[in-house]
Amino acid sequence: MTHPFVTILMPVHNGAEFLAEAIDSMLRQSLRDFEFLIVDDASTDSSASIVQNYPDPRIRLIQSREHLKLSGALNLGLDQAKGRYIARMDADDISLPKRLERQVRFLENNPDIGLCGTWIRHFGASTALLERPVNPEDIRAFTLLDTPFAHPSVMLRRDLMEHHHLRFDSHYFPTEDFELWTRILRHTQAANLPEVLLHYRVHGSSLTGSDWSTMDEQAVRIIRTKLLLLGLDPTPDELRFHRQLAMGRLAMTKLLLDQAEVWLPRLLAANQKTLLFQPEALESLLADLWARTCLHSARLGFEVVSRYAASSLSSTDTRKFRRQWLIRLAALKAKLT
């Protein structure tokens, strides 16, 4: 196979427990024209032998004697990929059978899109549905809060990666994917398919469950560059507040609600000057964040309902009245308990 349509790129490091499930899910894909590039990142368990026991000629195993970690293993795979498209996959997740077909069809029909992700559903320790913004401008705006893609769901154009010399930067571990997406978005448009095409396993050793402190610090580094481009020079406390607010982790007080109602309009005002993001996309993003913040603050009483309704942040929100009632109901429930 000299020129496969897709390269599936999957690193594995001591992932024997779930590896066969991940491999099987890719071999069941409805799109059959692919190479399956599996990078064994110096595993000391049976990961390599599990891969070697598969007779499928599309599987290509690369073994590294040195532990390269995720970014290094991915970069090794990117250097050897041959497909027109590169589909990421993790060694403990499950791709649904139509995943590659859906993403390839979308990219073939949208040549201006260089990166395409999907929605995902967690399984294992969590069953949450993870939705990410769908449209290119909404995706760009979302980078002000968090990564706009579920990493193992992503499909990329290989020629885009090669032309711009794009690779993962290990200095941003464990958010090297978020950092790479921000660089890719300088060169292309991106989208997410609004359907679940990957099941993401959440367990004790996954980063989702175990490494949030380091992840937050690195994400703040990336977000700070966006704020600087907006013309803002945030203090460390403002950066921490911004991140915690975006992730919904603050135990809201009236003082913190005051701070949010000041901080979010500052972002809008700065964007009006720089136009770093499409104004409508950022307004929609921050209106949603303000609504979630007020809902999270409903235990503070019915004053929150009035503050939500009167704020300029909700003035353009097309779901304003529905959200106002949800906040009111949450405040009533808090009062009665």
C-alpha positions as CSV (number, residue, x, y, z in Angstrom):
1,M,0.0,0.0,0.0
2,T,1.9,3.0,-1.2
3,H,-0.7,5.8,-1.1
4,P,-3.5,5.0,1.3
5,F,-6.4,7.4,1.5
6,V,-6.1,7.7,5.3
7,T,-3.3,7.1,7.9
8,I,-4.7,6.1,11.2
9,L,-2.1,7.3,13.8
10,M,-2.3,5.6,17.2
11,P,0.5,5.7,19.8
12,V,0.5,3.2,22.6
13,H,2.6,3.0,25.8
14,N,1.8,0.1,28.1
15,G,-1.8,0.1,26.8
16,A,-2.3,-3.7,26.5
17,E,-5.4,-3.7,28.6
18,F,-7.6,-1.9,26.1
19,L,-5.5,-2.0,22.9
20,A,-7.3,-4.8,21.1
21,E,-10.6,-3.0,21.5
22,A,-9.2,0.1,19.9
23,I,-7.6,-1.7,17.0
24,D,-10.7,-3.8,16.4
25,S,-12.8,-0.6,16.2
26,M,-10.6,0.8,13.4
27,L,-10.5,-2.5,11.5
28,R,-14.3,-2.4,11.5
29,Q,-14.4,1.0,9.7
30,S,-16.7,1.2,6.7
31,L,-13.9,3.1,4.8
32,R,-11.3,0.5,4.0
33,D,-8.6,2.4,2.3
34,F,-6.2,3.1,5.1
35,E,-2.9,2.3,6.7
36,F,-3.0,1.8,10.4
37,L,0.2,3.3,11.9
38,I,0.7,2.1,15.5
39,V,3.7,3.7,17.3
40,D,4.8,1.5,20.3
41,D,6.4,4.1,22.6
42,A,8.8,1.8,24.5
43,S,6.1,-0.3,26.1
44,T,7.2,-2.8,28.7
45,D,4.0,-4.8,28.6
46,S,2.5,-6.9,25.8
47,S,1.4,-4.0,23.6
48,A,3.8,-4.7,20.8
49,S,2.9,-8.5,20.7
50,I,-0.8,-7.7,20.6
51,V,-0.2,-5.6,17.5
52,Q,2.0,-8.2,15.9
53,N,-0.6,-10.8,16.3
54,Y,-2.9,-9.0,13.9
55,P,-2.5,-10.4,10.3
56,D,-4.0,-7.3,8.6
57,P,-1.5,-5.9,6.1
58,R,-2.7,-2.4,6.6
59,I,-1.3,-2.4,10.2
60,R,2.3,-0.9,10.4
61,L,4.0,-1.1,13.7
62,I,6.8,1.3,14.6
63,Q,8.7,0.5,17.8
64,S,10.7,3.1,19.7
65,R,13.2,2.0,22.2
66,E,13.2,5.4,23.9
67,H,10.0,6.6,25.7
68,L,9.1,9.6,23.6
69,K,5.9,10.4,25.4
70,L,2.7,11.4,23.5
71,S,4.0,14.3,21.4
72,G,7.2,12.5,20.4
73,A,5.4,9.4,19.4
74,L,2.9,11.3,17.4
75,N,5.6,13.3,15.6
76,L,7.4,10.0,14.8
77,G,4.2,8.8,13.3
78,L,3.5,12.0,11.4
79,D,7.0,11.8,9.8
80,Q,6.1,8.3,8.4
81,A,2.5,8.8,7.5
82,K,1.6,8.3,3.8
83,G,-2.2,9.0,3.7
84,R,-3.9,12.0,2.2
85,Y,-5.6,12.4,5.6
86,I,-4.3,11.6,9.1
87,A,-6.9,10.3,11.6
88,R,-5.9,10.4,15.3
89,M,-6.8,7.5,17.5
90,D,-5.9,6.6,21.1
91,A,-5.1,3.1,22.3
92,D,-8.0,3.0,24.8
93,D,-10.8,4.5,22.8
94,I,-13.4,3.1,20.4
95,S,-14.2,4.7,17.0
96,L,-17.6,4.0,15.6
97,P,-17.8,2.2,12.3
98,K,-18.7,5.2,10.1
99,R,-16.2,7.6,11.7
100,L,-13.5,7.7,8.9
101,E,-16.1,7.6,6.2
102,R,-18.0,10.6,7.6
103,Q,-14.9,12.7,8.2
104,V,-13.3,11.9,4.8
105,R,-16.6,12.8,3.0
106,F,-16.8,16.1,4.8
107,L,-13.2,17.0,4.1
108,E,-13.5,16.0,0.4
109,N,-16.6,18.2,0.1
110,N,-15.0,21.2,2.0
111,P,-11.5,21.8,0.6
112,D,-11.1,25.0,2.7
113,I,-11.3,22.9,5.9
114,G,-8.0,21.5,7.0
115,L,-9.0,19.9,10.4
116,C,-12.1,18.0,11.3
117,G,-13.1,16.7,14.7
118,T,-16.3,15.1,16.0
119,W,-18.4,15.0,19.1
120,I,-17.5,12.2,21.6
121,R,-19.2,10.4,24.4
122,H,-17.3,9.3,27.5
123,F,-17.6,5.8,28.8
124,G,-16.1,4.0,31.9
125,A,-15.8,6.3,34.8
126,S,-18.0,8.9,33.1
127,T,-20.8,8.8,30.5
128,A,-20.8,12.5,29.6
129,L,-21.4,13.8,26.1
130,L,-18.7,16.2,24.9
131,E,-20.0,18.6,22.3
132,R,-17.6,21.1,20.7
133,P,-18.4,24.1,18.5
134,V,-19.2,23.1,14.9
135,N,-18.5,26.1,12.7
136,P,-15.1,27.6,11.9
137,E,-15.6,31.0,13.5
138,D,-17.2,29.5,16.7
139,I,-14.2,27.2,16.9
140,R,-11.7,30.1,16.7
141,A,-13.6,32.0,19.4
142,F,-13.7,28.9,21.6
143,T,-9.9,28.8,21.8
144,L,-10.2,31.7,24.2
145,L,-11.6,29.3,26.7
146,D,-10.4,25.8,26.0
147,T,-9.4,23.3,23.3
148,P,-12.1,23.2,20.6
149,F,-11.5,19.6,19.6
150,A,-11.6,16.2,21.2
151,H,-8.0,15.1,20.2
152,P,-8.5,11.4,19.4
153,S,-11.5,12.4,17.1
154,V,-9.4,14.7,14.9
155,M,-8.7,14.2,11.2
156,L,-6.1,16.4,9.4
157,R,-4.9,17.0,5.9
158,R,-1.3,15.7,5.7
159,D,-0.3,18.2,3.0
160,L,-1.3,21.0,5.4
161,M,0.9,19.6,8.1
162,E,3.9,19.1,5.8
163,H,3.6,22.5,4.0
164,H,3.6,24.4,7.3
165,H,6.0,22.1,9.1
166,L,3.4,21.5,11.9
167,R,4.2,19.1,14.7
168,F,3.4,18.7,18.4
169,D,5.4,20.7,20.9
170,S,6.4,18.6,23.9
171,H,6.9,21.8,26.0
172,Y,3.1,22.1,26.3
173,F,2.5,18.6,27.8
174,P,-0.2,17.6,28.5
175,T,-2.0,20.2,26.3
176,E,0.3,19.9,23.2
177,D,-2.8,19.2,21.1
178,F,-4.5,22.5,22.1
179,E,-1.3,24.3,21.3
180,L,-1.0,22.7,17.9
181,W,-4.6,23.4,17.0
182,T,-4.0,27.1,17.7
183,R,-1.1,27.1,15.2
184,I,-3.0,25.1,12.6
185,L,-5.9,27.7,12.8
186,R,-3.5,30.3,11.6
187,H,-3.4,28.5,8.3
188,T,-6.8,26.9,7.7
189,Q,-10.4,26.7,8.7
190,A,-11.6,23.9,11.0
191,A,-14.9,22.2,11.8
192,N,-16.4,19.6,14.1
193,L,-19.1,17.1,12.9
194,P,-22.1,17.4,15.2
195,E,-22.4,13.7,15.9
196,V,-20.7,11.2,18.2
197,L,-18.2,9.2,16.2
198,L,-15.9,8.2,19.0
199,H,-16.3,6.8,22.5
200,Y,-13.7,8.1,24.9
201,R,-12.6,5.9,27.8
202,V,-12.3,7.7,31.1
203,H,-10.3,5.8,33.7
204,G,-8.0,6.4,36.6
205,S,-4.8,6.7,34.5
206,S,-6.3,8.9,31.8
207,L,-5.3,12.6,31.7
208,T,-8.9,13.5,31.8
209,G,-9.1,12.0,35.3
210,S,-5.6,12.5,36.7
211,D,-3.7,15.5,35.5
212,W,-5.9,18.6,35.6
213,S,-3.5,20.8,37.6
214,T,-0.7,20.6,35.0
215,M,-3.3,20.7,32.2
216,D,-4.7,24.0,33.5
217,E,-1.3,25.6,33.8
218,Q,-0.4,24.8,30.3
219,A,-3.8,25.7,28.9
220,V,-3.4,29.1,30.6
221,R,-0.1,29.6,28.8
222,I,-1.9,29.1,25.5
223,I,-4.9,31.2,26.4
224,R,-2.7,34.0,27.5
225,T,-1.3,34.4,24.0
226,K,-4.9,35.0,22.8
227,L,-5.6,37.6,25.5
228,L,-2.4,39.4,24.5
229,L,-3.5,39.4,20.9
230,L,-6.8,41.0,22.1
231,G,-4.7,43.8,23.6
232,L,-5.1,42.6,27.2
233,D,-2.2,41.9,29.5
234,P,-3.8,39.8,32.2
235,T,-2.3,39.3,35.7
236,P,-1.7,35.8,37.0
237,D,-4.8,36.1,39.1
238,E,-6.9,37.2,36.1
239,L,-5.6,34.3,34.1
240,R,-6.5,31.8,36.8
241,F,-9.9,33.4,37.2
242,H,-10.5,33.2,33.5
243,R,-9.6,29.5,33.3
244,Q,-11.6,28.6,36.4
245,L,-14.6,30.5,35.1
246,A,-14.4,28.9,31.6
247,M,-14.3,25.4,33.1
248,G,-17.1,26.1,35.6
249,R,-15.0,25.3,38.6
250,L,-15.6,28.3,40.8
251,A,-17.7,28.1,43.9
252,M,-19.6,31.2,43.1
253,T,-20.0,34.1,45.5
254,K,-21.5,37.5,44.8
255,L,-18.0,38.9,44.6
256,L,-17.0,36.3,42.0
257,L,-20.2,37.0,40.1
258,D,-19.4,40.7,40.1
259,Q,-15.9,39.9,38.8
260,A,-17.3,37.7,36.0
261,E,-19.7,40.5,34.9
262,V,-16.8,42.9,34.6
263,W,-14.3,40.5,33.0
264,L,-16.5,39.1,30.2
265,P,-17.5,42.5,28.8
266,R,-13.7,43.5,28.9
267,L,-13.1,40.6,26.4
268,L,-15.9,41.8,24.1
269,A,-14.7,45.4,24.2
270,A,-11.1,44.3,23.5
271,N,-12.3,42.3,20.5
272,Q,-14.3,45.2,19.1
273,K,-10.9,47.0,18.7
274,T,-8.8,44.1,17.4
275,L,-11.4,41.9,15.6
276,L,-9.3,38.9,16.5
277,F,-12.5,36.8,16.6
278,Q,-15.7,37.3,14.6
279,P,-17.8,39.5,17.0
280,E,-20.9,37.5,16.7
281,A,-19.1,34.3,17.5
282,L,-17.4,35.7,20.6
283,E,-20.7,37.3,21.7
284,S,-22.5,34.0,21.5
285,L,-19.6,32.2,23.3
286,L,-19.5,34.6,26.2
287,A,-23.3,34.8,26.4
288,D,-23.3,31.1,26.9
289,L,-20.6,31.3,29.5
290,W,-22.5,34.1,31.3
291,A,-25.7,32.0,31.3
292,R,-23.8,28.9,32.7
293,T,-22.2,31.1,35.3
294,C,-25.5,32.5,36.5
295,L,-27.0,29.1,36.6
296,H,-24.1,27.9,38.7
297,S,-24.7,30.9,41.0
298,A,-28.4,30.4,41.4
299,R,-28.1,29.4,45.0
300,L,-27.2,33.0,45.7
301,G,-30.9,33.8,45.2
302,F,-33.3,35.4,42.8
303,E,-31.1,38.5,42.5
304,V,-29.0,36.3,40.0
305,V,-32.1,36.0,37.8
306,S,-32.4,39.8,37.6
307,R,-28.7,40.2,37.0
308,Y,-28.7,37.7,34.2
309,A,-31.7,39.4,32.5
310,A,-30.3,42.9,32.8
311,S,-26.7,42.2,31.7
312,S,-25.5,43.3,28.3
313,L,-24.0,39.9,28.0
314,S,-27.4,38.3,27.6
315,S,-28.9,41.0,25.4
316,T,-28.1,39.2,22.1
317,D,-28.6,35.6,23.5
318,T,-31.3,33.9,21.4
319,R,-32.0,31.5,24.3
320,K,-32.3,34.3,26.8
321,F,-35.8,33.7,28.0
322,R,-35.4,29.9,28.3
323,R,-32.2,30.4,30.2
324,Q,-33.8,33.0,32.5
325,W,-36.4,30.5,33.5
326,L,-33.8,27.8,34.1
327,I,-31.9,30.1,36.4
328,R,-35.2,31.1,38.2
329,L,-36.1,27.4,38.7
330,A,-32.6,26.7,40.0
331,A,-32.8,29.6,42.4
332,L,-36.2,28.4,43.6
333,K,-34.9,24.9,44.1
334,A,-32.0,26.2,46.1
335,K,-34.3,28.2,48.3
336,L,-36.5,25.2,49.1
337,T,-33.6,22.9,50.0
